[in-house]
C-alpha cells in the first residue's frame, strides 16, 4: 500500500507529469499490442504498387507518352 500512497501523492503534486507518463505508457503499449493483432488478421492484404509514370502523371497533371 505504500506504493499506492506515493503514487497518489505524486499525481496530486505533479498532475501534468503524471498525465505525460500515462500518455507515454499508452504510446509504448499500443504498438506492441495492436500491430500483432492487425498483422494476424486476414484483412490486411498487400495492395499492388502503381507504376511510377502513373504517379508522376497524376501529380503533375501531364500525360507521359
PDB file of N, CA, C, O and CB in Angstrom:
ATOM      1  N   UNK A   1       0.809  -1.196   0.000  1.00  0.00           N
ATOM      2  CA  UNK A   1       0.000   0.000   0.000  1.00  0.00           C
ATOM      3  C   UNK A   1       0.852   1.260   0.000  1.00  0.00           C
ATOM      4  O   UNK A   1       0.362   2.332  -0.355  1.00  0.00           O
ATOM      5  CB  UNK A   1      -0.921  -0.002   1.189  1.00  0.00           C
ATOM      6  N   UNK A   2       2.084   1.156   0.380  1.00  0.00           N
ATOM      7  CA  UNK A   2       2.943   2.334   0.405  1.00  0.00           C
ATOM      8  C   UNK A   2       3.164   2.874  -1.007  1.00  0.00           C
ATOM      9  O   UNK A   2       3.285   4.083  -1.206  1.00  0.00           O
ATOM     10  CB  UNK A   2       4.290   2.001   1.064  1.00  0.00           C
ATOM     11  N   UNK A   3       3.215   1.978  -1.973  1.00  0.00           N
ATOM     12  CA  UNK A   3       3.422   2.406  -3.358  1.00  0.00           C
ATOM     13  C   UNK A   3       2.210   3.181  -3.853  1.00  0.00           C
ATOM     14  O   UNK A   3       2.355   4.197  -4.532  1.00  0.00           O
ATOM     15  CB  UNK A   3       3.693   1.191  -4.272  1.00  0.00           C
ATOM     16  N   UNK A   4       1.017   2.708  -3.516  1.00  0.00           N
ATOM     17  CA  UNK A   4      -0.195   3.398  -3.948  1.00  0.00           C
ATOM     18  C   UNK A   4      -0.309   4.782  -3.310  1.00  0.00           C
ATOM     19  O   UNK A   4      -0.752   5.733  -3.955  1.00  0.00           O
ATOM     20  CB  UNK A   4      -1.427   2.561  -3.605  1.00  0.00           C
ATOM     21  N   UNK A   5       0.083   4.889  -2.069  1.00  0.00           N
ATOM     22  CA  UNK A   5       0.042   6.196  -1.395  1.00  0.00           C
ATOM     23  C   UNK A   5       1.026   7.163  -2.043  1.00  0.00           C
ATOM     24  O   UNK A   5       0.706   8.333  -2.254  1.00  0.00           O
ATOM     25  CB  UNK A   5       0.361   6.043   0.111  1.00  0.00           C
ATOM     26  N   UNK A   6       2.212   6.679  -2.354  1.00  0.00           N
ATOM     27  CA  UNK A   6       3.202   7.533  -3.018  1.00  0.00           C
ATOM     28  C   UNK A   6       2.722   7.936  -4.408  1.00  0.00           C
ATOM     29  O   UNK A   6       2.950   9.063  -4.847  1.00  0.00           O
ATOM     30  CB  UNK A   6       4.560   6.813  -3.115  1.00  0.00           C
ATOM     31  N   UNK A   7       2.060   7.018  -5.092  1.00  0.00           N
ATOM     32  CA  UNK A   7       1.526   7.321  -6.422  1.00  0.00           C
ATOM     33  C   UNK A   7       0.435   8.388  -6.339  1.00  0.00           C
ATOM     34  O   UNK A   7       0.385   9.291  -7.174  1.00  0.00           O
ATOM     35  CB  UNK A   7       0.972   6.045  -7.082  1.00  0.00           C
ATOM     36  N   UNK A   8      -0.437   8.285  -5.336  1.00  0.00           N
ATOM     37  CA  UNK A   8      -1.487   9.285  -5.154  1.00  0.00           C
ATOM     38  C   UNK A   8      -0.883  10.657  -4.849  1.00  0.00           C
ATOM     39  O   UNK A   8      -1.338  11.669  -5.381  1.00  0.00           O
ATOM     40  CB  UNK A   8      -2.441   8.861  -4.024  1.00  0.00           C
ATOM     41  N   UNK A   9       0.118  10.689  -4.015  1.00  0.00           N
ATOM     42  CA  UNK A   9       0.782  11.954  -3.682  1.00  0.00           C
ATOM     43  C   UNK A   9       1.434  12.544  -4.928  1.00  0.00           C
ATOM     44  O   UNK A   9       1.355  13.751  -5.159  1.00  0.00           O
ATOM     45  CB  UNK A   9       1.839  11.746  -2.567  1.00  0.00           C
ATOM     46  N   UNK A  10       2.082  11.695  -5.734  1.00  0.00           N
ATOM     47  CA  UNK A  10       2.735  12.148  -6.961  1.00  0.00           C
ATOM     48  C   UNK A  10       1.721  12.758  -7.927  1.00  0.00           C
ATOM     49  O   UNK A  10       1.979  13.805  -8.522  1.00  0.00           O
ATOM     50  CB  UNK A  10       3.471  10.983  -7.635  1.00  0.00           C
ATOM     51  N   UNK A  11       0.560  12.098  -8.083  1.00  0.00           N
ATOM     52  CA  UNK A  11      -0.463  12.594  -9.009  1.00  0.00           C
ATOM     53  C   UNK A  11      -1.015  13.930  -8.523  1.00  0.00           C
ATOM     54  O   UNK A  11      -1.292  14.814  -9.334  1.00  0.00           O
ATOM     55  CB  UNK A  11      -1.606  11.566  -9.161  1.00  0.00           C
ATOM     56  N   UNK A  12      -1.178  14.087  -7.211  1.00  0.00           N
ATOM     57  CA  UNK A  12      -1.704  15.341  -6.679  1.00  0.00           C
ATOM     58  C   UNK A  12      -0.680  16.463  -6.819  1.00  0.00           C
ATOM     59  O   UNK A  12      -1.040  17.593  -7.148  1.00  0.00           O
ATOM     60  CB  UNK A  12      -2.106  15.171  -5.209  1.00  0.00           C
ATOM     61  N   UNK A  13       0.590  16.161  -6.572  1.00  0.00           N
ATOM     62  CA  UNK A  13       1.624  17.193  -6.626  1.00  0.00           C
ATOM     63  C   UNK A  13       2.038  17.540  -8.048  1.00  0.00           C
ATOM     64  O   UNK A  13       2.304  18.704  -8.345  1.00  0.00           O
ATOM     65  CB  UNK A  13       2.832  16.749  -5.846  1.00  0.00           C
ATOM     66  N   UNK A  14       2.097  16.562  -8.918  1.00  0.00           N
ATOM     67  CA  UNK A  14       2.562  16.766 -10.293  1.00  0.00           C
ATOM     68  C   UNK A  14       1.564  16.165 -11.293  1.00  0.00           C
ATOM     69  O   UNK A  14       1.853  15.130 -11.894  1.00  0.00           O
ATOM     70  CB  UNK A  14       3.966  16.135 -10.489  1.00  0.00           C
ATOM     71  N   UNK A  15       0.410  16.787 -11.480  1.00  0.00           N
ATOM     72  CA  UNK A  15      -0.591  16.183 -12.378  1.00  0.00           C
ATOM     73  C   UNK A  15      -0.160  16.170 -13.850  1.00  0.00           C
ATOM     74  O   UNK A  15      -0.509  15.241 -14.580  1.00  0.00           O
ATOM     75  CB  UNK A  15      -1.902  16.930 -12.252  1.00  0.00           C
ATOM     76  N   UNK A  16       0.582  17.172 -14.290  1.00  0.00           N
ATOM     77  CA  UNK A  16       0.997  17.228 -15.695  1.00  0.00           C
ATOM     78  C   UNK A  16       2.016  16.129 -15.994  1.00  0.00           C
ATOM     79  O   UNK A  16       1.946  15.475 -17.034  1.00  0.00           O
ATOM     80  CB  UNK A  16       1.591  18.616 -16.033  1.00  0.00           C
ATOM     81  N   UNK A  17       2.950  15.934 -15.086  1.00  0.00           N
ATOM     82  CA  UNK A  17       3.957  14.884 -15.270  1.00  0.00           C
ATOM     83  C   UNK A  17       3.295  13.514 -15.223  1.00  0.00           C
ATOM     84  O   UNK A  17       3.643  12.628 -16.003  1.00  0.00           O
ATOM     85  CB  UNK A  17       5.062  14.986 -14.190  1.00  0.00           C
ATOM     86  N   UNK A  18       2.342  13.336 -14.310  1.00  0.00           N
ATOM     87  CA  UNK A  18       1.634  12.060 -14.224  1.00  0.00           C
ATOM     88  C   UNK A  18       0.848  11.788 -15.506  1.00  0.00           C
ATOM     89  O   UNK A  18       0.835  10.658 -15.994  1.00  0.00           O
ATOM     90  CB  UNK A  18       0.691  12.051 -13.009  1.00  0.00           C
ATOM     91  N   UNK A  19       0.195  12.809 -16.051  1.00  0.00           N
ATOM     92  CA  UNK A  19      -0.548  12.636 -17.304  1.00  0.00           C
ATOM     93  C   UNK A  19       0.398  12.319 -18.458  1.00  0.00           C
ATOM     94  O   UNK A  19       0.072  11.507 -19.325  1.00  0.00           O
ATOM     95  CB  UNK A  19      -1.367  13.899 -17.624  1.00  0.00           C
ATOM     96  N   UNK A  20       1.560  12.953 -18.472  1.00  0.00           N
ATOM     97  CA  UNK A  20       2.544  12.677 -19.518  1.00  0.00           C
ATOM     98  C   UNK A  20       3.045  11.240 -19.437  1.00  0.00           C
ATOM     99  O   UNK A  20       3.224  10.581 -20.461  1.00  0.00           O
ATOM    100  CB  UNK A  20       3.720  13.649 -19.414  1.00  0.00           C
ATOM    101  N   UNK A  21       3.266  10.765 -18.236  1.00  0.00           N
ATOM    102  CA  UNK A  21       3.691   9.368 -18.056  1.00  0.00           C
ATOM    103  C   UNK A  21       2.611   8.404 -18.525  1.00  0.00           C
ATOM    104  O   UNK A  21       2.914   7.370 -19.119  1.00  0.00           O
ATOM    105  CB  UNK A  21       4.033   9.093 -16.582  1.00  0.00           C
ATOM    106  N   UNK A  22       1.357   8.739 -18.260  1.00  0.00           N
ATOM    107  CA  UNK A  22       0.252   7.896 -18.696  1.00  0.00           C
ATOM    108  C   UNK A  22       0.158   7.853 -20.219  1.00  0.00           C
ATOM    109  O   UNK A  22      -0.028   6.786 -20.804  1.00  0.00           O
ATOM    110  CB  UNK A  22      -1.063   8.397 -18.102  1.00  0.00           C
ATOM    111  N   UNK A  23       0.287   9.012 -20.855  1.00  0.00           N
ATOM    112  CA  UNK A  23       0.244   9.074 -22.317  1.00  0.00           C
ATOM    113  C   UNK A  23       1.420   8.310 -22.918  1.00  0.00           C
ATOM    114  O   UNK A  23       1.256   7.602 -23.911  1.00  0.00           O
ATOM    115  CB  UNK A  23       0.257  10.539 -22.798  1.00  0.00           C
ATOM    116  N   UNK A  24       2.591   8.447 -22.329  1.00  0.00           N
ATOM    117  CA  UNK A  24       3.764   7.711 -22.817  1.00  0.00           C
ATOM    118  C   UNK A  24       3.569   6.216 -22.660  1.00  0.00           C
ATOM    119  O   UNK A  24       3.996   5.437 -23.512  1.00  0.00           O
ATOM    120  CB  UNK A  24       5.029   8.152 -22.075  1.00  0.00           C
ATOM    121  N   UNK A  25       2.930   5.814 -21.580  1.00  0.00           N
ATOM    122  CA  UNK A  25       2.653   4.384 -21.384  1.00  0.00           C
ATOM    123  C   UNK A  25       1.748   3.834 -22.465  1.00  0.00           C
ATOM    124  O   UNK A  25       1.980   2.738 -22.974  1.00  0.00           O
ATOM    125  CB  UNK A  25       2.021   4.147 -20.024  1.00  0.00           C
ATOM    126  N   UNK A  26       0.698   4.600 -22.827  1.00  0.00           N
ATOM    127  CA  UNK A  26      -0.161   4.179 -23.930  1.00  0.00           C
ATOM    128  C   UNK A  26       0.617   4.148 -25.236  1.00  0.00           C
ATOM    129  O   UNK A  26       0.434   3.244 -26.051  1.00  0.00           O
ATOM    130  CB  UNK A  26      -1.369   5.109 -24.057  1.00  0.00           C
ATOM    131  N   UNK A  27       1.482   5.130 -25.434  1.00  0.00           N
ATOM    132  CA  UNK A  27       2.260   5.193 -26.668  1.00  0.00           C
ATOM    133  C   UNK A  27       3.196   4.016 -26.835  1.00  0.00           C
ATOM    134  O   UNK A  27       3.472   3.595 -27.959  1.00  0.00           O
ATOM    135  CB  UNK A  27       3.049   6.460 -26.710  1.00  0.00           C
ATOM    136  N   UNK A  28       3.682   3.486 -25.737  1.00  0.00           N
ATOM    137  CA  UNK A  28       4.553   2.312 -25.805  1.00  0.00           C
ATOM    138  C   UNK A  28       3.757   1.016 -25.847  1.00  0.00           C
ATOM    139  O   UNK A  28       4.183   0.041 -26.465  1.00  0.00           O
ATOM    140  CB  UNK A  28       5.502   2.293 -24.619  1.00  0.00           C
ATOM    141  N   UNK A  29       2.610   1.004 -25.196  1.00  0.00           N
ATOM    142  CA  UNK A  29       1.817  -0.214 -25.074  1.00  0.00           C
ATOM    143  C   UNK A  29       1.046  -0.541 -26.350  1.00  0.00           C
ATOM    144  O   UNK A  29       1.030  -1.692 -26.788  1.00  0.00           O
ATOM    145  CB  UNK A  29       0.853  -0.084 -23.919  1.00  0.00           C
ATOM    146  N   UNK A  30       0.408   0.466 -26.949  1.00  0.00           N
ATOM    147  CA  UNK A  30      -0.470   0.200 -28.080  1.00  0.00           C
ATOM    148  C   UNK A  30       0.236  -0.415 -29.292  1.00  0.00           C
ATOM    149  O   UNK A  30      -0.261  -1.407 -29.824  1.00  0.00           O
ATOM    150  CB  UNK A  30      -1.132   1.467 -28.492  1.00  0.00           C
ATOM    151  N   UNK A  31       1.374   0.127 -29.757  1.00  0.00           N
ATOM    152  CA  UNK A  31       2.007  -0.522 -30.910  1.00  0.00           C
ATOM    153  C   UNK A  31       2.469  -1.944 -30.624  1.00  0.00           C
ATOM    154  O   UNK A  31       2.485  -2.783 -31.524  1.00  0.00           O
ATOM    155  CB  UNK A  31       3.181   0.296 -31.370  1.00  0.00           C
ATOM    156  N   UNK A  32       2.841  -2.221 -29.392  1.00  0.00           N
ATOM    157  CA  UNK A  32       3.292  -3.570 -29.045  1.00  0.00           C
ATOM    158  C   UNK A  32       2.145  -4.570 -29.045  1.00  0.00           C
ATOM    159  O   UNK A  32       2.373  -5.769 -29.206  1.00  0.00           O
ATOM    160  CB  UNK A  32       3.966  -3.564 -27.684  1.00  0.00           C
ATOM    161  N   UNK A  33       0.919  -4.097 -28.866  1.00  0.00           N
ATOM    162  CA  UNK A  33      -0.228  -4.992 -28.787  1.00  0.00           C
ATOM    163  C   UNK A  33      -1.070  -4.956 -30.053  1.00  0.00           C
ATOM    164  O   UNK A  33      -1.486  -6.001 -30.554  1.00  0.00           O
ATOM    165  CB  UNK A  33      -1.082  -4.636 -27.595  1.00  0.00           C
ATOM    166  N   UNK A  34      -1.325  -3.758 -30.574  1.00  0.00           N
ATOM    167  CA  UNK A  34      -2.254  -3.626 -31.691  1.00  0.00           C
ATOM    168  C   UNK A  34      -1.635  -4.126 -33.000  1.00  0.00           C
ATOM    169  O   UNK A  34      -2.320  -4.780 -33.787  1.00  0.00           O
ATOM    170  CB  UNK A  34      -2.689  -2.170 -31.842  1.00  0.00           C
ATOM    171  N   UNK A  35      -0.369  -3.834 -33.244  1.00  0.00           N
ATOM    172  CA  UNK A  35       0.261  -4.234 -34.507  1.00  0.00           C
ATOM    173  C   UNK A  35       0.230  -5.745 -34.726  1.00  0.00           C
ATOM    174  O   UNK A  35      -0.133  -6.175 -35.820  1.00  0.00           O
ATOM    175  CB  UNK A  35       1.697  -3.747 -34.546  1.00  0.00           C
ATOM    176  N   UNK A  36       0.593  -6.577 -33.739  1.00  0.00           N
ATOM    177  CA  UNK A  36       0.481  -8.025 -33.967  1.00  0.00           C
ATOM    178  C   UNK A  36      -0.951  -8.486 -34.200  1.00  0.00           C
ATOM    179  O   UNK A  36      -1.185  -9.430 -34.955  1.00  0.00           O
ATOM    180  CB  UNK A  36       1.057  -8.774 -32.792  1.00  0.00           C
ATOM    181  N   UNK A  37      -1.909  -7.827 -33.558  1.00  0.00           N
ATOM    182  CA  UNK A  37      -3.312  -8.197 -33.786  1.00  0.00           C
ATOM    183  C   UNK A  37      -3.704  -7.880 -35.222  1.00  0.00           C
ATOM    184  O   UNK A  37      -4.349  -8.694 -35.883  1.00  0.00           O
ATOM    185  CB  UNK A  37      -4.248  -7.456 -32.796  1.00  0.00           C
ATOM    186  N   UNK A  38      -3.321  -6.705 -35.709  1.00  0.00           N
ATOM    187  CA  UNK A  38      -3.646  -6.342 -37.091  1.00  0.00           C
ATOM    188  C   UNK A  38      -2.925  -7.238 -38.089  1.00  0.00           C
ATOM    189  O   UNK A  38      -3.486  -7.584 -39.128  1.00  0.00           O
ATOM    190  CB  UNK A  38      -3.288  -4.882 -37.354  1.00  0.00           C
ATOM    191  N   UNK A  39      -1.693  -7.615 -37.785  1.00  0.00           N
ATOM    192  CA  UNK A  39      -0.950  -8.491 -38.687  1.00  0.00           C
ATOM    193  C   UNK A  39      -1.560  -9.890 -38.745  1.00  0.00           C
ATOM    194  O   UNK A  39      -1.494 -10.559 -39.776  1.00  0.00           O
ATOM    195  CB  UNK A  39       0.506  -8.579 -38.249  1.00  0.00           C
ATOM    196  N   UNK A  40      -2.148 -10.324 -37.645  1.00  0.00           N
ATOM    197  CA  UNK A  40      -2.736 -11.656 -37.631  1.00  0.00           C
ATOM    198  C   UNK A  40      -4.071 -11.710 -38.351  1.00  0.00           C
ATOM    199  O   UNK A  40      -4.524 -12.787 -38.738  1.00  0.00           O
ATOM    200  CB  UNK A  40      -2.907 -12.126 -36.214  1.00  0.00           C
ATOM    201  N   UNK A  41      -4.702 -10.569 -38.534  1.00  0.00           N
ATOM    202  CA  UNK A  41      -5.987 -10.549 -39.237  1.00  0.00           C
ATOM    203  C   UNK A  41      -5.748 -10.738 -40.733  1.00  0.00           C
ATOM    204  O   UNK A  41      -4.732 -10.296 -41.270  1.00  0.00           O
ATOM    205  CB  UNK A  41      -6.752  -9.218 -38.967  1.00  0.00           C
ATOM    206  N   UNK A  42      -6.689 -11.395 -41.392  1.00  0.00           N
ATOM    207  CA  UNK A  42      -6.529 -11.702 -42.811  1.00  0.00           C
ATOM    208  C   UNK A  42      -6.897 -10.525 -43.693  1.00  0.00           C
ATOM    209  O   UNK A  42      -6.632 -10.560 -44.895  1.00  0.00           O
ATOM    210  CB  UNK A  42      -7.371 -12.899 -43.184  1.00  0.00           C
ATOM    211  N   UNK A  43      -7.499  -9.484 -43.139  1.00  0.00           N
ATOM    212  CA  UNK A  43      -7.985  -8.375 -43.952  1.00  0.00           C
ATOM    213  C   UNK A  43      -6.876  -7.436 -44.406  1.00  0.00           C
ATOM    214  O   UNK A  43      -7.115  -6.572 -45.250  1.00  0.00           O
ATOM    215  CB  UNK A  43      -9.012  -7.598 -43.184  1.00  0.00           C
ATOM    216  N   UNK A  44      -5.671  -7.583 -43.869  1.00  0.00           N
ATOM    217  CA  UNK A  44      -4.583  -6.682 -44.251  1.00  0.00           C
ATOM    218  C   UNK A  44      -3.806  -7.283 -45.421  1.00  0.00           C
ATOM    219  O   UNK A  44      -2.705  -7.808 -45.255  1.00  0.00           O
ATOM    220  CB  UNK A  44      -3.636  -6.413 -43.046  1.00  0.00           C
ATOM    221  N   UNK A  45      -4.404  -7.193 -46.599  1.00  0.00           N
ATOM    222  CA  UNK A  45      -3.760  -7.723 -47.802  1.00  0.00           C
ATOM    223  C   UNK A  45      -2.904  -6.640 -48.443  1.00  0.00           C
ATOM    224  O   UNK A  45      -3.195  -5.451 -48.310  1.00  0.00           O
ATOM    225  CB  UNK A  45      -4.815  -8.250 -48.808  1.00  0.00           C
ATOM    226  N   UNK A  46      -1.867  -7.044 -49.128  1.00  0.00           N
ATOM    227  CA  UNK A  46      -0.947  -6.122 -49.774  1.00  0.00           C
ATOM    228  C   UNK A  46      -1.590  -5.534 -51.028  1.00  0.00           C
ATOM    229  O   UNK A  46      -2.150  -6.260 -51.849  1.00  0.00           O
ATOM    230  CB  UNK A  46       0.375  -6.831 -50.123  1.00  0.00           C
ATOM    231  N   UNK A  47      -1.503  -4.220 -51.164  1.00  0.00           N
ATOM    232  CA  UNK A  47      -2.042  -3.529 -52.326  1.00  0.00           C
ATOM    233  C   UNK A  47      -0.923  -3.405 -53.356  1.00  0.00           C
ATOM    234  O   UNK A  47       0.192  -3.026 -52.997  1.00  0.00           O
ATOM    235  CB  UNK A  47      -2.623  -2.122 -51.940  1.00  0.00           C
ATOM    236  N   UNK A  48      -1.188  -3.715 -54.635  1.00  0.00           N
ATOM    237  CA  UNK A  48      -0.131  -3.597 -55.635  1.00  0.00           C
ATOM    238  C   UNK A  48       0.290  -2.142 -55.845  1.00  0.00           C
ATOM    239  O   UNK A  48      -0.539  -1.233 -55.818  1.00  0.00           O
ATOM    240  CB  UNK A  48      -0.591  -4.202 -56.957  1.00  0.00           C
ATOM    241  N   UNK A  49       1.579  -1.942 -56.053  1.00  0.00           N
ATOM    242  CA  UNK A  49       2.111  -0.590 -56.241  1.00  0.00           C
ATOM    243  C   UNK A  49       1.792  -0.094 -57.649  1.00  0.00           C
ATOM    244  O   UNK A  49       1.908  -0.852 -58.612  1.00  0.00           O
ATOM    245  CB  UNK A  49       3.640  -0.562 -55.992  1.00  0.00           C
ATOM    246  N   UNK A  50       1.393   1.169 -57.778  1.00  0.00           N
ATOM    247  CA  UNK A  50       1.156   1.697 -59.127  1.00  0.00           C
ATOM    248  C   UNK A  50       2.493   1.959 -59.823  1.00  0.00           C
ATOM    249  O   UNK A  50       3.536   2.082 -59.182  1.00  0.00           O
ATOM    250  CB  UNK A  50       0.308   3.002 -59.069  1.00  0.00           C
ATOM    251  N   UNK A  51       2.428   2.038 -61.136  1.00  0.00           N
ATOM    252  CA  UNK A  51       3.637   2.330 -61.901  1.00  0.00           C
ATOM    253  C   UNK A  51       4.073   3.764 -61.615  1.00  0.00           C
ATOM    254  O   UNK A  51       3.237   4.636 -61.379  1.00  0.00           O
ATOM    255  CB  UNK A  51       3.399   2.117 -63.426  1.00  0.00           C
ATOM    256  N   UNK A  52       5.372   4.003 -61.637  1.00  0.00           N
ATOM    257  CA  UNK A  52       5.918   5.314 -61.321  1.00  0.00           C
ATOM    258  C   UNK A  52       5.430   6.369 -62.308  1.00  0.00           C
ATOM    259  O   UNK A  52       5.170   7.505 -61.912  1.00  0.00           O
ATOM    260  CB  UNK A  52       7.441   5.264 -61.315  1.00  0.00           C
ATOM    261  N   UNK A  53       5.303   6.019 -63.579  1.00  0.00           N
ATOM    262  CA  UNK A  53       4.850   7.002 -64.561  1.00  0.00           C
ATOM    263  C   UNK A  53       3.410   7.422 -64.293  1.00  0.00           C
ATOM    264  O   UNK A  53       3.045   8.566 -64.563  1.00  0.00           O
ATOM    265  CB  UNK A  53       4.978   6.439 -65.977  1.00  0.00           C
ATOM    266  N   UNK A  54       2.585   6.518 -63.766  1.00  0.00           N
ATOM    267  CA  UNK A  54       1.208   6.881 -63.416  1.00  0.00           C
ATOM    268  C   UNK A  54       1.187   7.855 -62.239  1.00  0.00           C
ATOM    269  O   UNK A  54       0.377   8.781 -62.208  1.00  0.00           O
ATOM    270  CB  UNK A  54       0.386   5.621 -63.076  1.00  0.00           C
ATOM    271  N   UNK A  55       2.072   7.645 -61.280  1.00  0.00           N
ATOM    272  CA  UNK A  55       2.150   8.529 -60.126  1.00  0.00           C
ATOM    273  C   UNK A  55       2.622   9.914 -60.555  1.00  0.00           C
ATOM    274  O   UNK A  55       2.070  10.923 -60.114  1.00  0.00           O
ATOM    275  CB  UNK A  55       3.091   7.945 -59.059  1.00  0.00           C
ATOM    276  N   UNK A  56       3.642   9.967 -61.412  1.00  0.00           N
ATOM    277  CA  UNK A  56       4.182  11.244 -61.880  1.00  0.00           C
ATOM    278  C   UNK A  56       3.152  11.983 -62.708  1.00  0.00           C
ATOM    279  O   UNK A  56       2.984  13.193 -62.554  1.00  0.00           O
ATOM    280  CB  UNK A  56       5.461  11.029 -62.698  1.00  0.00           C
ATOM    281  N   UNK A  57       2.457  11.268 -63.590  1.00  0.00           N
ATOM    282  CA  UNK A  57       1.464  11.944 -64.422  1.00  0.00           C
ATOM    283  C   UNK A  57       0.277  12.414 -63.581  1.00  0.00           C
ATOM    284  O   UNK A  57      -0.329  13.440 -63.890  1.00  0.00           O
ATOM    285  CB  UNK A  57       0.984  11.011 -65.544  1.00  0.00           C
ATOM    286  N   UNK A  58      -0.053  11.692 -62.550  1.00  0.00           N
ATOM    287  CA  UNK A  58      -1.125  12.134 -61.671  1.00  0.00           C
ATOM    288  C   UNK A  58      -0.738  13.333 -60.841  1.00  0.00           C
ATOM    289  O   UNK A  58      -1.572  14.199 -60.575  1.00  0.00           O
ATOM    290  CB  UNK A  58      -1.544  11.018 -60.772  1.00  0.00           C
ATOM    291  N   UNK A  59       0.529  13.400 -60.420  1.00  0.00           N
ATOM    292  CA  UNK A  59       0.997  14.514 -59.584  1.00  0.00           C
ATOM    293  C   UNK A  59       1.198  15.786 -60.406  1.00  0.00           C
ATOM    294  O   UNK A  59       0.940  16.888 -59.921  1.00  0.00           O
ATOM    295  CB  UNK A  59       2.306  14.136 -58.881  1.00  0.00           C
ATOM    296  N   UNK A  60       1.657  15.635 -61.644  1.00  0.00           N
ATOM    297  CA  UNK A  60       1.952  16.818 -62.462  1.00  0.00           C
ATOM    298  C   UNK A  60       0.762  17.221 -63.331  1.00  0.00           C
ATOM    299  O   UNK A  60       0.684  18.366 -63.777  1.00  0.00           O
ATOM    300  CB  UNK A  60       3.170  16.556 -63.347  1.00  0.00           C
ATOM    301  N   UNK A  61      -0.157  16.301 -63.575  1.00  0.00           N
ATOM    302  CA  UNK A  61      -1.295  16.611 -64.433  1.00  0.00           C
ATOM    303  C   UNK A  61      -0.961  16.485 -65.904  1.00  0.00           C
ATOM    304  O   UNK A  61      -1.776  16.848 -66.752  1.00  0.00           O
ATOM    305  CB  UNK A  61      -1.794  17.997 -64.149  1.00  0.00           C
ATOM    306  N   UNK A  62       0.205  15.987 -66.222  1.00  0.00           N
ATOM    307  CA  UNK A  62       0.632  15.830 -67.609  1.00  0.00           C
ATOM    308  C   UNK A  62       0.655  14.334 -67.960  1.00  0.00           C
ATOM    309  O   UNK A  62       1.074  13.497 -67.161  1.00  0.00           O
ATOM    310  CB  UNK A  62       2.038  16.482 -67.836  1.00  0.00           C
ATOM    311  N   UNK A  63       0.200  14.030 -69.165  1.00  0.00           N
ATOM    312  CA  UNK A  63       0.283  12.653 -69.623  1.00  0.00           C
ATOM    313  C   UNK A  63       1.659  12.390 -70.200  1.00  0.00           C
ATOM    314  O   UNK A  63       2.198  13.184 -70.971  1.00  0.00           O
ATOM    315  CB  UNK A  63      -0.807  12.352 -70.662  1.00  0.00           C
ATOM    316  N   UNK A  64       2.206  11.263 -69.809  1.00  0.00           N
ATOM    317  CA  UNK A  64       3.533  10.894 -70.325  1.00  0.00           C
ATOM    318  C   UNK A  64       3.325   9.900 -71.450  1.00  0.00           C
ATOM    319  O   UNK A  64       2.536   8.965 -71.322  1.00  0.00           O
ATOM    320  CB  UNK A  64       4.456  10.289 -69.197  1.00  0.00           C
ATOM    321  N   UNK A  65       4.020  10.098 -72.533  1.00  0.00           N
ATOM    322  CA  UNK A  65       3.813   9.275 -73.717  1.00  0.00           C
ATOM    323  C   UNK A  65       4.703   8.175 -73.858  1.00  0.00           C
ATOM    324  O   UNK A  65       4.606   7.422 -74.827  1.00  0.00           O
ATOM    325  CB  UNK A  65       3.905  10.033 -74.873  1.00  0.00           C
TER     326      UNK A  65
END
